[in-house]
Amino acid sequence: MEGYDYYSNSSTNMLRTTLSQIPSRVGPQIDYMLSSSVLARRWPRSLSVSWHSTAAEQKQEVKLPPLPVPPLQSTLQKLLKTAKPHLSSSELCDTIKAIEDFGKKGGIGEELQARLENRANTKRNWLEDWWLACSYLGYRSPVVVHSSPGLVFPLQKFNDVNDRLLYAARTIVGALNYKLMIDNGKIPQDKQGNNPLDMIQYSRIFGVNRAPDMPLDRLRFADPNCPPKHITVVHNNQFFKVPVFNERGQVLDETQLLFMLKNVIDNSKTPGPPVGILTSAPRDDWSKAYKELSCINNGVNKKSIEEIESSLFVLALDQKNPEMPVSMDKRTVAALQMLHGLGSFCNSGNRWFDKTIQFIVGTHGEVGLCYEHSPAEGQPVAVMMDFILKHISSCKNEFVKEVTCPRPEPLPFVLNNTLECAIKDASRQIDSLIADVDMKAYSFKGYGKDFPKQNKMSPDSFIQMAMQLAFYRIHGVPAATYETASTRMFLGGRTETIRSCSEESTLFCKTMLDNCASIDDKFKSLKTAVNAHRAYTMEASKGLGVDRHLFGLKLIAQEANMDLPALYSDPGYTRSARMRISSSQVAASVEAVMCYGPLVPDGYACCYNPLPQQMMFAICAMNQCPETSAETYANALESSLLDMQKVVSSCSNLQSKL
């Protein structure tokens, strides 16, 4: 396989970053990571990362502009505004001084800005390789929970094993048909308003694998000159190579795939060693075990690894889940199953967490996927899911006859004492992490995105304000909040941070909880907060946010071996970048929701899918923090959404009578 490598070049610069004090989920975690004053790891000066994927990438039909470097003063003013809710009066004065010192004429900020602008003039995207290295490939914690999201598909009802395997076969066919559309450039052009978006992430979903290495992992793509024609199926911890194309390059039909899946089940009735659980370990631990696994047994293990890594995707056929608490509903169990597999005693070893796409089919209708986040954001994956589910719903049940089809090829592993110890360590660590995860996945039935739209408010901004109010109800303070904004209108664009917590959102929360405030005051504060969030969202999607720009200036300083500017240790920066809510809207057309872990131990993750008449939420907290609870936050969020509905409806009714 080919793909990302790190390579030596005397002209490349040194990257230094904090990898010992990092929060949870990759992507937004870099914002908090870079606020730490401890630079615990130094990467070699000769180390650099760049895209040179040899995957068959969808051609851009349109020319896209480069990611801009925002004006320095504009970023500093946004920083000040978003820092205010988290500061006392005296602290605010100190932050104002730190910002003024950093941005003064002829000062350090202007020097760093000039250097960053020079970098932007020599790169197709000034952020891309830095972001990939720092936020993904250099991230050394486990990808499970912290980085790789789970995606829960609509729950199914399987009457028997055949039902389950038929669903799995149809999932395979739908995914392969989608891949062929990507290869042939048939995916409709995504747009944000009238602006076309970068489509390259669609080409980085299939046949991609993140291989462990030190100090950076390697993102590998299949060779387009010899494209893979197989997937990996794992059942009972045993891996199989399953061909999915015939000799004419056509996708095998669901009947052929069904018989091959039955063959896999028949040939893996007893559990194999949970080799896959190694992929859940901290990346340095997995890197060491990976080298050991690859070099023993006369290349048999190495061949198995290569077949898994080069496959188009993984399909995990899980064993029955253990008995769960009565209070835990099926959707929440499914979310946990997609996110981490529920433990070494269950299905966490029935995984290969390095693969970009890993479909999961449980025994009792729990279906979905887990995806490794490095090459793509959530929306292309959600679009793929919609396509697959439409394919499945269009299939007709027909009488199945015996068919001729290839036989799945077992991918065996042989272990030594070192690897057996590594598996025990990985099992212990994943079980400890899983015990810390507090999840609640559910559907809010009160109303959906149509309600705020009908009242001329952005549904996303409306939901974000409900999340702010829910946190304020519980904790009595505003929550610095990360929300994902897409920057795909630029070449190679990924994300920017929407800082959802603002002066306007804080005033809204206080007004809503003030028993003396009138309905009109509450409505006005809601409307103002929603509009302020919408305005920041538009700026962030244009690449004009705070966090990526300050990240770039910080790395420029580090590359030049300059002292870290005092701004980066100021409470206004550190507190506003310590995101106690990590959120993202991943829209889909069905009752599906994505889930992931929070950024900080005393925070929440909240992913949502707003449908016309309902809203899907997945909320995650960590049990280690006694102050947070996914259930408590979910209840507070529901109360907030209903209270906001009452306020809006009351004002709408009043206005209609005038």
KEBA-208538 format. One line per 2 residues: number of its first residue (from 1); their letters; for each residue x, y, z of C-alpha. Coordinates in steps of 0.1 Angstrom, whole numbers, plus 5000, padded with zeros to 4 digits. Each point is the difference from the previous one (the first is absolute). Example, Ala and Ser with C-alpha at 12.3 -4.5 7.8 and 13.67 -1.06 7.14 Angstrom:
! KEBA-208538
1> AS> 5123:4955:5078; 5014:5034:4993 .
***
This chain:
! KEBA-208538
1> ME> 5000:5000:5000; 5010:5036:4994 .
3> GY> 4990:5032:5018; 5010:5023:5027 .
5> DY> 5036:4998:5010; 5022:5022:5020 .
7> YS> 5032:5008:4982; 5034:5017:5006 .
9> NS> 5007:5033:4983; 5026:5024:5013 .
11> ST> 4978:5030:4991; 4970:4988:5020 .
13> NM> 4993:5015:5034; 4998:4987:5035 .
15> LR> 4966:4993:5015; 4996:5000:5037 .
17> TT> 4967:4995:5017; 4984:4987:5032 .
19> LS> 4992:4963:4998; 5000:4992:5036 .
21> QI> 4972:5023:5012; 4973:4996:4973 .
23> PS> 4963:4997:5004; 4977:4974:4984 .
25> RV> 4987:5001:4965; 5023:5007:4972 .
27> GP> 4991:5030:4978; 4989:5026:5026 .
29> QI> 5025:4986:5025; 5028:5019:4983 .
31> DY> 4985:5033:5012; 5003:4991:5037 .
33> ML> 5032:4981:4994; 5018:5031:4988 .
35> SS> 4988:5020:5029; 5022:4980:5023 .
37> SV> 5033:5016:5011; 5018:4967:5001 .
39> LA> 5018:4991:4968; 5006:4964:5009 .
41> RR> 5012:4985:4967; 5023:5014:4974 .
43> WP> 4998:4986:4965; 5031:4998:4979 .
45> RS> 5009:5031:4979; 5000:4979:4969 .
47> LS> 4965:4986:5005; 4972:5012:4978 .
49> VS> 4967:4986:4988; 4982:5006:4968 .
51> WH> 4972:4985:4979; 5013:4978:4972 .
53> ST> 4971:4976:4998; 5001:4975:4971 .
55> AA> 4963:4992:5005; 4977:5005:4970 .
57> EQ> 4988:5035:5010; 4969:5016:4986 .
59> KQ> 5009:5028:4976; 4991:5035:5010 .
61> EV> 4975:5013:4975; 5005:5036:5013 .
63> KL> 5029:5021:5011; 5001:5008:5037 .
65> PP> 5018:5028:5018; 5027:4994:5025 .
67> LP> 4993:5002:5037; 5005:5036:5011 .
69> VP> 5021:5013:5028; 4976:5022:5020 .
71> PL> 5010:5036:5008; 5018:5000:5033 .
73> QS> 4979:5028:5017; 4968:4983:4990 .
75> TL> 5010:4967:5017; 5011:5018:5031 .
77> QK> 4967:5019:5003; 4981:4967:4996 .
79> LL> 5023:4984:5027; 4992:5029:5024 .
81> KT> 4963:4998:4994; 4998:4962:5005 .
83> AK> 5023:5001:5031; 4978:5025:5019 .
85> PH> 4974:4975:5013; 5028:4981:5018 .
87> LS> 5018:5030:5017; 4996:5022:5030 .
89> SS> 5003:5038:4996; 5036:5000:5011 .
91> EL> 5009:4969:4978; 4984:5017:4971 .
93> CD> 5023:5030:5004; 5030:4977:5000 .
95> TI> 4987:4982:4968; 4994:5033:4983 .
97> KA> 5037:5010:5007; 5013:4966:4989 .
99> IE> 4981:5003:4967; 5011:5036:4995 .
101> DF> 5037:4990:5006; 4997:4971:4976 .
103> GK> 4984:5021:4973; 5018:5033:5003 .
105> KG> 5016:5015:4970; 5035:4985:4994 .
107> GI> 4994:4974:5027; 5003:4963:5001 .
109> GE> 4965:4994:4986; 5007:5019:4969 .
111> EL> 5033:4982:4995; 4983:4966:5004 .
113> QA> 4972:5011:4977; 5024:5010:4972 .
115> RL> 5017:4966:5003; 4967:4982:4999 .
117> EN> 4989:5019:4969; 5033:4991:4984 .
119> RA> 4993:4964:5007; 4965:5003:4985 .
121> NT> 5016:5014:4968; 5020:4968:4996 .
123> KR> 4974:4974:5009; 4967:4989:4984 .
125> NW> 4986:5001:5036; 5021:5015:5028 .
127> LE> 4982:4979:5027; 4996:4966:4984 .
129> DW> 5033:4982:5008; 5003:5016:5034 .
131> WL> 4965:4990:5009; 5004:4965:4989 .
133> AC> 5033:4995:5019; 4990:5017:5032 .
135> SY> 4963:4991:5003; 5001:4964:4986 .
137> LG> 5032:4982:4990; 5019:5014:5030 .
139> YR> 4973:4993:5024; 5012:4972:5023 .
141> SP> 4969:4992:5021; 4977:4972:4988 .
143> VV> 4979:5009:4970; 4971:4982:5017 .
145> VH> 4976:5024:5017; 5025:5029:4998 .
147> SS> 5002:5003:4962; 4979:4975:4980 .
149> PG> 4963:5007:5001; 4973:4973:4999 .
151> LV> 4970:5004:4978; 4968:4983:5010 .
153> FP> 4977:4991:4971; 4962:4996:5004 .
155> LQ> 4995:4970:5023; 4989:4968:4983 .
157> KF> 4981:4968:5010; 5016:4968:4989 .
159> ND> 4979:4969:5003; 5029:4976:4995 .
161> VN> 5036:4998:4989; 4990:5000:4963 .
163> DR> 4982:5034:5005; 5032:5014:5016 .
165> LL> 5023:4987:4973; 4977:5012:4972 .
167> YA> 5001:5035:5015; 5038:4998:5001 .
169> AR> 5002:4988:4964; 4977:5029:4989 .
171> TI> 5022:5024:5020; 5030:4987:4981 .
173> VG> 4983:5004:4966; 4988:5035:5008 .
175> AL> 5035:5011:5012; 5016:4986:4969 .
177> NY> 4975:5017:4977; 5008:5032:5018 .
179> KL> 5037:4995:4995; 4995:4994:4963 .
181> MI> 4981:5034:4998; 5030:5016:5017 .
183> DN> 5025:4984:4976; 4979:5010:4970 .
185> GK> 4996:5036:5012; 4962:4996:5004 .
187> IP> 4996:5014:5035; 4979:5032:4997 .
189> QD> 5020:5032:5007; 4995:5011:5036 .
191> KQ> 4992:5036:5005; 4997:5025:5028 .
193> GN> 4976:5025:4987; 5013:5007:4965 .
195> NP> 5036:4991:5010; 5013:4966:4988 .
197> LD> 5018:4980:5026; 5032:4979:4998 .
199> MI> 4990:4964:4991; 5033:4983:5007 .
201> QY> 4990:4985:5033; 4976:4977:4982 .
203> SR> 5030:4984:4983; 5017:4994:5034 .
205> IF> 4974:4977:5015; 5006:4966:4984 .
207> GV> 5032:4980:5000; 5016:5022:5026 .
209> NR> 5018:4990:5031; 5018:5018:5028 .
211> AP> 5031:4979:5009; 5017:5006:5033 .
213> DM> 5035:5014:5001; 5021:5024:5021 .
215> PL> 5000:5029:5003; 4973:5002:4973 .
217> DR> 4976:4974:4988; 4998:4995:4962 .
219> LR> 4968:5004:4980; 5001:4975:4972 .
221> FA> 4980:4997:4968; 4994:4972:4977 .
223> DP> 5021:4999:4968; 4978:5013:4971 .
225> NC> 5021:4979:4976; 4989:4969:5019 .
227> PP> 4968:5010:5017; 4987:4977:5027 .
229> KH> 4971:4977:4991; 4993:4987:5035 .
231> IT> 4987:5009:5034; 5009:4987:5034 .
233> VV> 4973:4982:5020; 5007:4993:5037 .
235> HN> 4979:4976:5022; 5009:4985:5033 .
237> NQ> 5033:5020:4999; 5009:4980:4968 .
239> FF> 5008:5020:4968; 4992:4989:4964 .
241> KV> 5008:5015:4966; 4967:5001:4980 .
243> PV> 5001:5007:4963; 4972:5024:4989 .
245> FN> 5006:5005:4963; 4998:4974:4972 .
247> ER> 5026:4996:4972; 4982:5026:4980 .
249> GQ> 5003:5026:5027; 4963:4998:5010 .
251> VL> 4988:5000:5036; 4989:4965:5011 .
253> DE> 4963:4998:5007; 4985:4998:5034 .
255> TQ> 4993:4962:4997; 5037:4993:4994 .
257> LL> 5010:5022:5028; 4974:4984:5023 .
259> FM> 5015:4966:4994; 5035:5012:5006 .
261> LK> 4989:5016:5033; 4984:4967:5010 .
263> NV> 5033:4983:4992; 5018:5025:5023 .
265> ID> 4976:4992:5028; 5004:4963:4995 .
267> NS> 5038:5002:5000; 5003:5021:5031 .
269> KT> 4978:4983:5026; 5026:5003:5027 .
271> PG> 5016:5033:5011; 5034:5008:4986 .
273> PP> 5026:5020:5019; 4989:5036:5002 .
275> VG> 5028:5014:4979; 4977:5028:4989 .
277> IL> 4999:5014:5035; 5036:5011:4995 .
279> TS> 4987:5028:4976; 4982:5015:5030 .
281> AP> 5032:5005:5020; 5019:5033:5004 .
283> RD> 5017:5006:4967; 5036:4995:5012 .
285> DW> 4991:4967:5017; 4982:4989:4968 .
287> SK> 5030:5011:4979; 5023:4977:5020 .
289> AY> 4976:4971:4999; 4995:5006:4963 .
291> KE> 5037:4996:4992; 5001:4968:5021 .
293> LS> 4968:4987:4983; 5014:5007:4966 .
295> CI> 5033:4983:5003; 4992:4966:5015 .
297> NN> 4986:4968:4985; 5019:5001:4966 .
299> GV> 4979:5028:4987; 4965:4984:5006 .
301> NK> 4990:5028:5024; 5014:5026:4977 .
303> KS> 4979:4987:4971; 4969:5001:5022 .
305> IE> 5007:5036:5010; 5006:5010:4964 .
307> EI> 4967:4984:4989; 4981:5018:5028 .
309> ES> 5016:5034:4993; 4996:4998:4963 .
311> SL> 4963:4989:5001; 4973:5024:4990 .
313> FV> 4985:4999:5035; 4993:4977:5030 .
315> LA> 4967:4984:5008; 4998:4988:5036 .
317> LD> 4974:4973:5008; 4996:5004:5037 .
319> QK> 4991:4975:5027; 4970:5006:5023 .
321> NP> 5005:5029:5024; 5001:4993:5037 .
323> EM> 4970:5008:5022; 4999:5038:5005 .
325> PV> 4983:5020:5027; 4962:5001:4996 .
327> SM> 5002:5038:4999; 5022:5000:4969 .
329> DK> 4979:5000:4969; 5009:4982:4967 .
331> RT> 5012:5031:4982; 5025:5008:5027 .
333> VA> 5013:4964:5000; 5003:5003:4963 .
335> AL> 5020:5032:5003; 5024:4984:5024 .
337> QM> 5003:4970:4978; 5009:5022:4970 .
339> LH> 5024:5021:5020; 5021:4974:5018 .
341> GL> 4985:4965:4998; 4990:4998:5037 .
343> GS> 5032:4985:5012; 5026:4973:4997 .
345> FC> 4974:4974:5013; 4976:5010:4972 .
347> NS> 5009:5014:4966; 5029:5025:5004 .
349> GN> 5023:4973:4987; 4977:4994:4970 .
351> RW> 5013:5033:4984; 5028:5015:4980 .
353> FD> 4998:5036:5012; 5026:5012:4976 .
355> KT> 4977:4997:4970; 4982:5031:4988 .
357> IQ> 4967:4982:4996; 4990:4971:5022 .
359> FI> 4964:4989:4997; 4985:4982:5030 .
361> VG> 4970:4977:5000; 4988:4987:5034 .
363> TH> 4978:4970:5008; 4969:5019:5010 .
365> GE> 4998:5028:4975; 5028:5023:5013 .
367> VG> 5016:5012:4967; 5023:5028:4991 .
369> LC> 5036:5007:4996; 5032:5014:5016 .
371> YE> 5022:5022:4979; 5036:5011:5005 .
373> HS> 5000:5037:4998; 5033:5009:4983 .
375> PA> 4991:5002:4963; 4964:5014:5001 .
377> EG> 4974:5018:5020; 4966:4986:5011 .
379> QP> 4978:5014:4972; 5013:4979:4971 .
381> VA> 4997:4969:5022; 4964:5010:5008 .
383> VM> 4992:5005:4963; 5014:4966:4993 .
385> MD> 4977:4985:5028; 4970:5017:4984 .
387> FI> 5009:4984:4966; 5004:4966:5015 .
389> LK> 4968:5001:5020; 4981:5011:4969 .
391> HI> 5015:4970:4981; 4990:4976:5028 .
393> SS> 4964:5014:5001; 4997:4994:4963 .
395> CK> 5010:4963:5002; 4973:4974:4996 .
397> NE> 5000:4967:5018; 5002:4971:4976 .
399> FV> 5005:4963:5003; 5037:4993:5003 .
401> KE> 5015:4971:4980; 5034:4985:5003 .
403> VT> 5025:5020:4981; 5036:4998:4989 .
405> CP> 5023:5024:5017; 5036:5003:5012 .
407> RP> 5009:4987:5035; 5011:5025:5026 .
409> EP> 5037:4997:5009; 5009:4998:5037 .
411> LP> 5026:5025:5011; 5017:4983:5029 .
413> FV> 5022:5014:5027; 5026:4982:5021 .
415> LN> 5010:5015:5033; 5030:4998:5023 .
417> NT> 5003:5009:5037; 5008:5037:4993 .
419> LE> 4968:5003:4979; 4978:4982:5025 .
421> CA> 5012:5024:5027; 4993:5029:4976 .
423> IK> 4964:4987:4995; 4995:4997:5038 .
425> DA> 5012:5036:5005; 4978:5013:4971 .
427> SR> 4970:4981:5015; 5006:5015:5034 .
429> QI> 5003:5035:4986; 4970:4999:4977 .
431> DS> 4978:4985:5028; 5012:5028:5023 .
433> LI> 4991:5026:4974; 4966:4984:4993 .
435> AD> 4992:5000:5037; 5005:5038:4999 .
437> VD> 4976:5007:4971; 4966:5013:5009 .
439> MK> 4977:5000:4970; 4964:5010:4992 .
441> AY> 4987:4997:4964; 4964:5009:4994 .
443> SF> 4974:5018:4979; 4985:5032:5011 .
445> KG> 4964:4998:4988; 4987:5034:5011 .
447> YG> 5007:5016:4966; 5026:5000:4973 .
449> KD> 5019:5025:4979; 4968:5012:4983 .
451> FP> 4990:5019:5031; 5029:5024:5001 .
453> KQ> 4999:5003:4962; 4964:5010:5001 .
455> NK> 5009:5027:5025; 5028:5013:4979 .
457> MS> 5028:4987:5021; 5030:4978:4990 .
459> PD> 4992:4965:5013; 5037:4994:5008 .
461> SF> 5004:5033:5019; 4967:4992:5018 .
463> IQ> 5013:4966:5012; 5033:5015:5010 .
465> MA> 4983:5025:5022; 4980:4972:5016 .
467> MQ> 5033:4982:5007; 5013:5032:5017 .
469> LA> 4969:5003:5021; 5001:4963:5010 .
471> FY> 5036:5004:5013; 4992:5033:5018 .
473> RI> 4970:4983:5017; 5023:4973:5014 .
475> HG> 5032:5018:5008; 4991:5036:5003 .
477> VP> 5028:5012:4978; 5004:5004:4962 .
479> AA> 5017:4972:4981; 5027:5006:4975 .
481> TY> 4987:4981:4970; 5015:4985:4969 .
483> ET> 4978:4995:4970; 5013:4988:4967 .
485> AS> 4998:5024:4971; 5009:4986:4965 .
487> TR> 5026:5019:4980; 4996:4978:4969 .
489> MF> 4993:5031:4979; 5038:5002:4999 .
491> LG> 5024:4976:4984; 5009:4973:5025 .
493> GR> 4978:5016:5026; 4990:4980:5031 .
495> TE> 4985:5019:5030; 5001:5032:5021 .
497> TI> 4986:5005:5035; 4967:5017:5006 .
499> RS> 5003:5014:5034; 4964:4996:5010 .
501> CS> 5004:5016:5034; 4997:5037:4998 .
503> EE> 4989:5031:5019; 4967:4997:4983 .
505> ST> 4995:4963:5009; 5010:5007:5036 .
507> LF> 4975:5028:5003; 4973:4977:4984 .
509> CK> 5007:4973:5026; 4997:5025:5029 .
511> TM> 4968:5015:4986; 4984:4966:4994 .
513> LD> 5006:4990:5036; 4989:5033:5014 .
515> NC> 4965:4996:5014; 4996:5038:4999 .
517> AS> 5008:5003:4963; 4970:5004:4976 .
519> ID> 4992:4977:4971; 5009:5028:4977 .
521> DK> 5034:5005:5016; 5007:4962:4998 .
523> FK> 4990:5000:4963; 5022:5030:4992 .
525> SL> 5030:4985:5018; 4995:4967:4981 .
527> KT> 4997:5017:4967; 5031:5021:5006 .
529> AV> 5020:4969:5011; 4989:4980:4970 .
531> NA> 5009:5028:4976; 5034:5004:5017 .
533> HR> 5007:4963:4996; 4989:5000:4964 .
535> AY> 5023:5030:4993; 5030:4982:5015 .
537> TM> 4992:4968:4981; 5001:5019:4967 .
539> EA> 5034:5015:5009; 5014:4966:5011 .
541> SK> 4989:4983:4968; 5019:5027:4981 .
543> GL> 5031:4990:5019; 4998:5031:5022 .
545> GV> 4998:4985:5034; 5023:5003:5030 .
547> DR> 5014:4966:5007; 5016:4988:4968 .
549> HL> 5017:5034:4995; 5014:5001:5035 .
551> FG> 5011:4964:4996; 5019:5010:4968 .
553> LK> 5017:5030:5017; 5010:4978:5029 .
555> LI> 5016:4974:4978; 5018:5028:4980 .
557> AQ> 5015:5012:5033; 5010:4965:5010 .
559> EA> 5016:4993:4966; 5021:5031:5004 .
561> NM> 5011:4990:5035; 4984:5032:5013 .
563> DL> 4987:5003:5036; 4963:4992:5002 .
565> PA> 4981:5033:5001; 4984:5008:5034 .
567> LY> 4966:5001:4983; 5000:4962:4999 .
569> SD> 5002:4997:5038; 4974:5028:5007 .
571> PG> 4968:4987:5016; 4979:5016:4973 .
573> YT> 5016:4977:4975; 5003:4969:5021 .
575> RS> 4965:5001:5014; 4983:5008:4968 .
577> AR> 5019:4971:4983; 4992:4975:5027 .
579> MR> 4969:4987:4983; 4977:4985:5026 .
581> IS> 4975:4992:4973; 5012:4984:4968 .
583> SS> 4972:5000:4974; 4993:4993:4964 .
585> QV> 4970:4998:4977; 5002:4969:4978 .
587> AA> 4969:5002:4979; 4983:4969:4985 .
589> SV> 4966:4993:4985; 4993:4971:5025 .
591> EA> 4999:4993:5037; 5038:4998:5003 .
593> VM> 5024:5017:5023; 5038:5002:5004 .
595> CY> 5017:4997:5034; 5034:5007:5015 .
597> GP> 5017:5009:5033; 5003:5034:5016 .
599> LV> 5031:5022:4997; 5007:5004:5037 .
601> PD> 4992:4977:5029; 4975:5025:5015 .
603> GY> 4983:5007:4967; 4973:4986:4976 .
605> AC> 5000:4989:4964; 4967:5006:4982 .
607> CY> 4995:4990:4964; 4966:5005:4984 .
609> NP> 4980:4993:4969; 4970:5024:4996 .
611> LP> 4972:4985:4981; 4968:5018:4989 .
613> QQ> 4979:4988:5029; 5025:4987:5026 .
615> MM> 5037:5004:5010; 5024:4971:5005 .
617> FA> 5026:5006:5027; 5030:4980:5014 .
619> IC> 5014:5015:5032; 5032:4987:5016 .
621> AM> 5016:5008:5033; 5027:4983:5021 .
623> NQ> 4992:4981:5032; 5032:5012:5016 .
625> CP> 4984:5034:5005; 4973:5000:5026 .
627> ET> 4987:5034:4988; 4990:4988:4966 .
629> SA> 4974:4975:4988; 4987:4992:4965 .
631> ET> 4965:4993:5014; 4999:5032:5019 .
633> YA> 5012:5021:4971; 4975:4982:4977 .
635> NA> 4972:5009:5024; 5012:5036:5002 .
637> LE> 5002:5002:4963; 4964:4988:4995 .
639> SS> 4988:5025:5026; 5019:5028:4982 .
641> LL> 4985:4991:4966; 4965:4999:5014 .
643> DM> 5004:5033:5019; 5014:5016:4968 .
645> QK> 4970:4987:4980; 4976:5015:5026 .
647> VV> 5017:5034:4998; 5000:5000:4962 .
649> SS> 4965:4987:4997; 4987:5026:5025 .
651> CS> 5016:5029:4982; 4989:4987:4966 .
653> NL> 4964:4997:5012; 5001:5035:5015 .
655> QS> 5014:5015:4968; 4973:4982:4979 .
657> KL> 4973:5017:5021; 5014:5034:4995 .
***
